[in-house]
Amino acid sequence: MLTDSEIEELFCDLESDRVERKESASDGDRIRQAICAFANDLPNYGKPGVIFIGQRDDGSCAKLEIDDRLLQKLGGWRSDGNIQPFPMMSVARKTINDCAVVVIVVEPSDNPPVRADGRTWIRVGPRRGLATPQEEQRLIEKRRWGNLPFDQQGVRGATLDDLDLVRFRLEYLPSIISRDTLEQNGRTIEQQLLGLRLVRPDLTPTVAALLLLGKDTQGFFPGAFIQWRRVNGTAIADDTIDERRIVGTVIDQALRVDAFLETAITQSLVVHVGKHERTATYPLVALQQIVRNALMHRNYEGTNAPVRVTWLEDRIEILSPGGPYGSVTIDNIGKPGATDYRNPTLAEAFRAYRLVERFGVGFLISREALLNNGNPELELQAVPTYVNVTIRKAT
């Protein structure tokens, strides 16, 4: 990270191509593009880039009012899903030469290309623009492969024949890459797969590729499915009424499980003076958020355990293999601001398919839906080996 003296030096250096200046935070798109460009570090400086918000291009002070809400908003851009993979950045308020500014320090990414809204932005000298296929290839060559998360590791024995490349072209690419980039695309399918972290340099498919596009996902990951079980009673050991395996890619599972979740929702008519209301035993959106979180955040490494959805007479329990990860701990899981990603490529895909609206709000959405529907507060149990969420029926 940069020292205060280094930040002050960059603040005064109007010629540095490691700096962008903005009078205000009103143009969020351009600020995200700048974050993306500095994270990509195409010139390979190996040093952070800095965005000063509250300073004009001529170096004068814009006298910007800076409060906690602005800092939280800008800091939230790191993990709201608009920039993928998540950049390493810090946001702070500083006063330099009597000028109050927001300082965004962006570290070079170990895992380029980094995209903002489906576009790869770069900065070379004074130019900030979209990367060409050749420039994107240079970014890929900068990756530090040994530092990548499990879902970006190659799977021994897998080949491109194990991937549904038709689905990749027709469904996955348009969901994750902007239309204008696709229209100008001169990349081969191998370059596209490599750029999206779905294959290694030797074209070996990654874990994420087989989970998202595999023709036989469970053949490579036997535990990568949802076990749906309906129980005749209120104890896990009670008799099973129905049990299913929901298989396919993780995207297929997320969509197919909705039909099973809907079977658990019954409607009742509540009569009030002058009006009638229908209430559900469970709000569908709460169940969807928790199950999708389980698929997105579960541990796929070294386990054959499935995601378990158990429907009992008084509640639904959703168990995800693997405990909290990274900055999310047993103590802060489910709390606002506690966000990290064991499987960042899967997370990127879930957002691209609109299975999650934005990152870090799944529990918040679920809690609000439960409150509005009259259900008790969700119960969350986290241990090092699993996370279990209990949603109780509305009474």
C-alpha positions in Angstrom: 0.0 0.0 0.0 1.0 3.6 -0.5 2.3 5.7 2.3 0.8 9.2 3.0 3.9 10.9 1.5 3.5 8.9 -1.7 -0.1 9.8 -1.9 0.7 13.5 -1.4 3.3 13.3 -4.1 0.9 11.8 -6.6 -1.7 14.4 -5.6 0.7 17.1 -6.7 2.0 15.3 -9.8 -0.2 16.4 -12.7 1.7 14.4 -15.2 1.5 11.0 -13.6 -0.4 8.3 -15.5 -1.0 6.5 -12.3 -3.6 9.1 -11.2 -7.1 10.1 -12.2 -8.9 13.1 -10.8 -12.6 13.7 -10.5 -14.4 16.7 -9.2 -17.2 14.6 -7.7 -18.5 11.0 -7.5 -21.5 11.8 -9.7 -20.1 9.9 -12.7 -19.9 6.4 -11.2 -19.4 4.7 -14.5 -16.1 6.5 -15.2 -14.8 6.0 -11.7 -15.5 2.2 -12.0 -13.7 2.3 -15.4 -10.7 3.9 -13.8 -10.7 1.4 -11.0 -10.8 -1.4 -13.6 -8.0 0.2 -15.6 -5.7 0.6 -12.7 -6.4 -3.0 -11.5 -5.5 -4.3 -15.0 -2.1 -2.4 -14.9 -1.4 -3.0 -18.6 1.9 -1.1 -18.5 2.9 -3.5 -15.7 4.1 -0.8 -13.3 3.4 -3.2 -10.4 2.3 -0.2 -8.4 -1.1 1.1 -7.2 -3.1 3.6 -9.2 -4.9 6.4 -7.4 -8.2 8.2 -8.0 -8.6 11.5 -6.2 -12.3 12.5 -5.9 -12.6 16.2 -5.1 -9.7 17.4 -7.2 -10.0 19.0 -10.6 -7.8 18.0 -13.6 -5.7 21.2 -13.2 -4.9 20.2 -9.6 -7.2 22.7 -7.9 -9.5 21.7 -5.1 -13.2 21.1 -5.9 -14.2 21.6 -2.2 -16.2 18.4 -2.2 -18.4 17.6 0.9 -17.3 14.2 2.1 -19.3 12.2 4.6 -19.5 8.6 5.7 -22.3 7.8 3.3 -20.1 8.7 0.3 -17.2 6.7 1.7 -19.4 3.7 2.2 -20.9 4.0 -1.3 -17.5 4.1 -3.0 -16.1 1.3 -0.8 -19.1 -0.8 -1.7 -18.2 -0.7 -5.3 -15.4 -3.2 -4.6 -17.9 -6.1 -4.1 -21.2 -5.0 -5.6 -20.5 -7.1 -8.6 -20.1 -4.4 -11.2 -16.4 -4.9 -11.3 -15.2 -8.5 -11.8 -13.1 -10.1 -10.4 -13.2 -8.0 -7.2 -10.5 -5.4 -7.2 -8.1 -4.9 -4.2 -8.7 -1.3 -3.3 -9.0 1.1 -0.3 -11.2 4.1 0.1 -10.3 6.9 2.6 -10.9 10.6 3.3 -7.7 12.7 3.4 -6.8 16.3 3.6 -3.9 17.2 1.3 -2.7 20.8 1.0 -5.9 22.0 2.7 -8.0 20.1 0.2 -10.4 17.4 1.4 -10.5 14.5 -1.1 -11.5 10.9 -1.3 -8.5 8.7 -2.1 -9.2 5.4 -3.9 -6.0 3.3 -4.0 -6.3 0.4 -6.5 -3.7 -2.4 -6.4 -2.7 -4.2 -9.6 -4.7 -7.4 -9.9 -3.2 -10.9 -9.8 -6.0 -12.1 -11.9 -6.6 -9.9 -15.0 -8.5 -9.0 -17.1 -10.7 -7.1 -14.7 -14.0 -5.9 -16.2 -16.4 -3.1 -15.3 -19.9 -3.8 -16.5 -18.7 -6.5 -18.9 -15.9 -4.4 -20.5 -12.1 -4.6 -20.0 -10.7 -1.1 -19.4 -7.1 -0.2 -19.6 -4.9 2.8 -19.2 -1.7 3.5 -21.1 -0.3 7.0 -20.5 -3.1 9.5 -20.8 -5.4 7.0 -22.6 -8.1 5.1 -20.9 -10.1 2.9 -23.3 -11.4 -0.6 -24.0 -8.8 -3.3 -24.4 -8.2 -4.8 -27.8 -7.9 -8.6 -28.2 -4.2 -8.3 -28.3 -4.1 -6.1 -25.1 -6.4 -8.5 -23.3 -4.1 -11.4 -24.2 -1.2 -9.4 -22.6 -3.3 -9.1 -19.4 -4.0 -12.8 -19.3 -0.3 -13.5 -19.6 0.2 -11.4 -16.4 -1.9 -13.7 -14.3 -0.3 -15.2 -11.2 -1.7 -18.6 -11.7 -0.5 -20.1 -8.4 -2.5 -17.5 -6.4 -5.9 -18.2 -8.0 -8.9 -19.5 -6.0 -10.0 -23.1 -6.3 -12.7 -22.5 -8.8 -10.1 -21.1 -11.2 -7.8 -24.1 -10.9 -7.5 -26.6 -13.8 -9.2 -30.0 -13.5 -6.8 -32.9 -14.4 -8.2 -35.1 -17.2 -10.7 -32.6 -18.4 -10.7 -31.3 -22.0 -12.7 -28.8 -24.1 -14.9 -31.7 -25.2 -16.2 -31.8 -21.6 -17.7 -28.3 -22.0 -20.9 -27.4 -23.7 -19.4 -24.8 -26.0 -22.7 -24.1 -27.8 -24.2 -23.0 -24.5 -21.0 -21.0 -23.8 -21.4 -19.0 -27.1 -25.2 -18.6 -27.1 -25.9 -18.2 -23.3 -22.9 -17.6 -21.2 -21.0 -15.1 -23.3 -24.0 -12.7 -23.9 -24.8 -12.8 -20.2 -21.4 -11.8 -19.0 -19.8 -9.7 -21.8 -21.3 -6.4 -23.0 -23.0 -6.4 -26.3 -20.7 -3.8 -27.9 -17.7 -5.8 -26.9 -19.2 -8.9 -28.5 -20.0 -7.0 -31.7 -16.4 -5.9 -32.0 -15.0 -9.3 -30.9 -12.1 -10.7 -32.8 -11.3 -13.3 -30.2 -11.2 -17.0 -30.8 -13.3 -19.2 -28.5 -10.1 -20.3 -26.8 -9.2 -16.7 -26.0 -12.7 -16.1 -24.8 -12.6 -19.0 -22.4 -9.2 -18.0 -21.2 -10.2 -14.4 -20.7 -13.2 -15.5 -18.6 -11.1 -17.8 -16.4 -12.8 -20.9 -17.7 -9.6 -22.6 -19.0 -5.9 -22.6 -18.1 -3.2 -21.6 -20.6 -3.0 -25.2 -21.8 -6.8 -25.1 -22.4 -7.5 -27.4 -19.5 -11.0 -26.5 -18.2 -11.2 -25.0 -14.7 -13.4 -26.1 -11.9 -15.8 -23.2 -12.6 -16.0 -24.2 -16.3 -17.1 -27.7 -15.4 -19.6 -26.4 -12.8 -21.1 -23.9 -15.1 -20.8 -25.5 -18.6 -19.9 -29.1 -18.0 -21.7 -31.8 -20.0 -21.3 -34.1 -17.0 -20.8 -31.9 -14.0 -21.4 -34.6 -11.4 -18.9 -36.9 -13.2 -16.1 -34.5 -12.1 -17.7 -33.3 -8.9 -20.0 -36.1 -7.5 -21.1 -33.9 -4.6 -22.1 -30.9 -6.7 -25.8 -31.4 -6.5 -28.8 -30.4 -4.4 -30.3 -33.1 -2.2 -34.0 -32.3 -1.7 -35.8 -34.1 1.0 -39.3 -33.8 2.4 -39.8 -35.1 6.0 -43.0 -36.3 7.6 -42.5 -34.6 11.0 -40.4 -31.9 12.7 -37.3 -34.0 13.4 -34.5 -34.7 10.8 -34.7 -38.4 11.7 -38.4 -38.6 10.9 -39.7 -40.6 7.9 -38.9 -39.3 4.4 -41.9 -38.6 2.2 -39.9 -37.6 -0.9 -36.2 -37.3 -1.8 -34.7 -36.1 -5.0 -31.3 -35.3 -6.5 -31.3 -32.0 -8.4 -28.3 -32.3 -10.8 -26.8 -30.6 -13.9 -24.7 -27.4 -13.9 -25.0 -25.2 -10.9 -27.0 -22.7 -13.0 -29.4 -25.5 -13.9 -29.7 -26.5 -10.3 -30.5 -23.0 -9.2 -33.3 -22.8 -11.7 -34.7 -26.3 -11.3 -34.8 -26.1 -7.5 -37.3 -23.2 -7.7 -40.1 -25.7 -8.7 -39.3 -27.7 -5.5 -39.3 -24.6 -3.4 -42.7 -23.6 -4.7 -44.2 -26.9 -3.6 -43.3 -25.9 0.0 -45.3 -22.7 -0.3 -49.0 -22.9 0.6 -51.3 -19.9 0.6 -53.9 -19.2 3.2 -56.6 -16.6 3.1 -56.7 -14.1 6.0 -59.9 -12.1 6.4 -59.8 -8.6 7.9 -62.5 -6.1 8.2 -63.0 -4.7 4.8 -60.3 -6.7 3.0 -58.9 -10.1 2.3 -55.2 -11.0 2.3 -53.4 -14.1 1.1 -50.3 -15.1 3.1 -47.7 -17.7 2.2 -46.1 -20.2 4.5 -42.7 -19.1 3.1 -41.7 -16.2 0.8 -40.2 -17.7 -2.3 -37.5 -15.0 -2.6 -36.1 -15.8 0.8 -35.8 -19.5 -0.1 -34.2 -18.7 -3.4 -31.7 -16.3 -2.0 -30.5 -18.8 0.6 -30.3 -21.8 -1.8 -28.5 -19.7 -4.4 -26.1 -18.5 -1.8 -25.4 -22.0 -0.7 -24.6 -23.1 -4.3 -22.4 -20.0 -4.9 -20.5 -20.0 -1.7 -20.2 -23.7 -0.8 -16.9 -25.6 -0.7 -16.4 -27.8 -3.8 -12.9 -28.8 -2.9 -12.2 -32.1 -1.2 -15.8 -33.0 -0.4 -18.6 -35.1 -1.9 -21.3 -33.5 0.3 -24.2 -31.9 -1.5 -26.2 -28.8 -0.7 -29.1 -30.2 1.4 -32.6 -28.7 1.4 -34.8 -30.4 4.0 -38.5 -29.5 4.1 -40.0 -30.4 7.5 -43.5 -29.7 8.7 -42.5 -26.5 10.6 -39.4 -25.3 8.8 -37.0 -25.6 5.9 -33.3 -26.1 6.5 -30.6 -25.4 3.9 -27.2 -26.7 4.6 -24.1 -25.7 2.6 -20.8 -27.6 2.8 -17.9 -25.5 3.9 -17.8 -22.9 6.6 -17.3 -19.2 6.4 -14.5 -18.0 4.1 -12.0 -15.2 4.1 -13.1 -12.1 5.8 -16.5 -13.7 6.6 -16.2 -15.4 10.0 -18.3 -17.5 12.3 -19.0 -14.3 14.3 -19.9 -11.9 11.4 -21.5 -14.1 8.8 -24.9 -12.8 7.7 -24.1 -9.3 9.0 -24.1 -6.2 6.7 -20.6 -5.6 5.2 -19.4 -9.2 5.7 -18.6 -10.3 2.1 -16.1 -12.6 0.6 -16.0 -15.1 -2.2 -14.7 -18.6 -2.1 -15.8 -19.1 -5.7 -15.5 -15.7 -7.5 -16.0 -17.0 -11.0 -19.2 -18.8 -9.9 -20.3 -15.6 -8.2 -19.7 -13.6 -11.3 -21.8 -16.1 -13.3 -24.7 -16.0 -10.8 -24.9 -12.3 -11.1 -24.6 -12.4 -14.9 -27.5 -14.8 -15.0 -29.4 -12.5 -12.7 -29.8 -15.2 -10.0 -28.5 -12.6 -7.6 -29.1 -8.9 -8.0 -25.9 -7.7 -6.3 -23.4 -9.2 -3.9 -23.5 -9.1 -0.2 -27.3 -8.6 0.2 -28.7 -12.2 0.1 -29.3 -12.4 3.8 -30.7 -8.8 3.9 -33.2 -9.6 1.2 -34.2 -12.9 2.9 -34.7 -11.2 6.3 -36.8 -8.4 4.8 -39.0 -10.9 2.9 -39.5 -13.0 6.0 -40.4 -10.0 8.1 -42.9 -8.8 5.5 -44.4 -12.2 5.3 -44.8 -12.7 9.0 -42.2 -15.4 9.4 -39.8 -15.6 12.3 -36.3 -14.4 11.9 -34.0 -16.8 10.0 -31.7 -18.9 12.1 -28.1 -19.1 11.1 -25.6 -21.7 12.3 -22.0 -21.5 11.1 -19.2 -23.9 12.0 -15.9 -24.5 10.2 -17.3 -27.3 8.0 -20.8 -26.1 7.1 -23.4 -23.3 7.2 -27.0 -24.2 8.0 -29.9 -21.8 7.6 -33.3 -22.5 9.1 -36.4 -20.7 7.9 -39.5 -21.3 9.9 -43.1 -21.4 8.7 -45.3 -18.4 9.1 -48.1 -19.0 11.5 
